[in-house]
Amino acid sequence: MFRRLAISFGAAASIILLIASLVIIYEVHYHLMMFEEDVKGFGESSALVHHFEQALLSSIIWTAAGSLILVAVISYFVAKNLSRPLVQMRKAAEKMAGGELEVRIETIGNDELNDLGTSLNELASQLQKQEEARKTLTADVAHELRTPLATVKSHIEAIEDGIFDPTPERMSGLREEIDRLIYLVQDLEQLTDMESPQFTLKKESVNLGELLLKNAEPLKASFTQKGVLLNLNTQGNTVVEADPKRIAQIMFNLMSNALKYTPSGGRVNAEVFEEIGSVVLAVKDTGIGIKEAELDRIFDRFYRTEKSRNREYGGSGIGLTIAKKLVDAHCGDIWVESKPGYGTAFYVRLYK
């Protein structure tokens, strides 16, 4: 590229100089001939005129030659300066294609090339984040699959070897592990569906208060079984344009999450209330709470504040990710407030 630019600049400038030199030479010679014809007695000084013309022509030729050399030098350095960032970008792009996503381009100035370099740096940064997310997702999926599969395999082998009897309790445990695998696959399918370009919402006028009361009904048995009190409350005009199926999914995920992290004897308050220009869903619990350092990651896929991933807290770590994706699709807001040992509150705001 550098060679092509230098040749292009040099050739263009040389052609211009050559044409200008030929025109000047022709014009000088032509006008001297006209002057010789028009002025009487000029022929007596023809030798002087000849030498004067030769001097002019020599000056023009040497000036043109020097200009050509200067043009070549200038073209070299201009082409080098112009091609350097382009060559750097090409090499960086080749490294990115080879998997070196940490490469960055030095950007200096405030022109189109600098903007292109900045865009490539942003592309590399986004690709790096996507690659890290992919690796994390792969590791998390492998972890989530490994535990229930290992449990099922060990129990089946023990039953085949006669170490365990296939009692109803053991078969129930196996069924729970299989259910965990099914729920994980379903959550992954939902997440993939929401991140696809074909994902759309089927919006209609929805009363969030009524929807909360309706969707809390199937969960009441689980709350009662665990010994957690569920309080429901609705206030004001809670009608918004939304997809009722997706909003119900958000409510289910938030209330299930609150139940999961609230110990027996605790309380979960789920309420929908009107604010100026919006309707807010709030799910508050008296559970274990979340550390402040973890609040920023609470909506990351597979992230859980309880690191052991044991049966008590279960889940795939995707529920809150799904909830955030759905809220974002509705152009709403979701946020969390929490204090370890005192409980957690999730808020969802949908605009009218």
C-alpha positions, 0 to 999 in steps of 0.5 A: 500500500505504501509503495502504491501511494508513493508511486501514485502521488509521484506520478500525478505530480510529475505529470503536472510538472511535465505538462507545465514545463512543456507549456512554458518552454513552448510559450517562451519560444513562441513569443520570442519568435513573434517578438523577432518578427515584429521588432525591426532590427531584432535579427542583429541580436539573434545570438543574444536572443538565442542565448537568452532563450537557452538560459530560460529553457535551461532554468525551466528544465533544471527547475522541473528536474529539481521539482520532480526530485522534491515531489518524489521525496515529499510523496515518499514521506506523505505516503509513508505517513498515510499508509502507516496507520492503515498498515497498522490497522491491517495487521491488527485486523489479521491478529484479531482474525487469528484470535488475538483480541487484546490487540489495540491500535494507537490513535492520534489526531482527530481525523477519519483514520483516527475514527477508523482506528477507534472503531476497530479498537471498540470492535476488538473490545466487544469481541473480547467481551463476547469471547470471555462471555462465551468461555464463561457460558461454556464453563457454567453450562458444563458445571451445571450439567456435570453435577446432576449427571454425575449424581444420576450416574452414580445412583444408577451404578449403585442400584445396578451393583446392588449397593442401593435399593431403588427406593421411592426416596432415591428414585425421587432424588434422581427425578429431581436431578433430571428436573434440574437438567430439564429446567436448565435446558428450558432456561437456555432455550428461553435466553437464546430465543430472547437474544435472537433477532426474531424475538418480538413482544405481543403487546396489549393493555395489561393490568399488572395488579391483576396479573400479579394476583393471578400469577402468584396463585400457583406459587402460594403452595410453595410458599406455604410448604417452605413456611414463608409468608407471601403478601400481595398488594396493588395500588392505583391504575396499573394498566400498561402496554405490555406482553402479558406472557412475558410480564408473567414470566418476570413476576414468576422469576422474581417471586421464585427467586425471593422464595429461594433465598428467604428462609423459613419464617421469612416474608416476601412482599410483592406489590404493584403501584402507580407512579407518574407516567409508569407502573412499578412492580416491587418484590421484597424479601427478608432473605439472606441479602446480597453483598454490595460488591455483587449487585452489579453482577446479579443479572449476569447469566449463571451468576449466583451469590451463593457459590456452592450451587447446592440443592437448597438454593438450586436454580440455574442462575439464568432467571434474573438474566431472563427477567432483565432481557424481558424488561429491556425488551419492554424499554423498562428499568429493573434494579435491585437494592439489598443488604446482607442479612436484611433482605433484597428488593427487586424493582421493575418499572414499565412506562405507560 
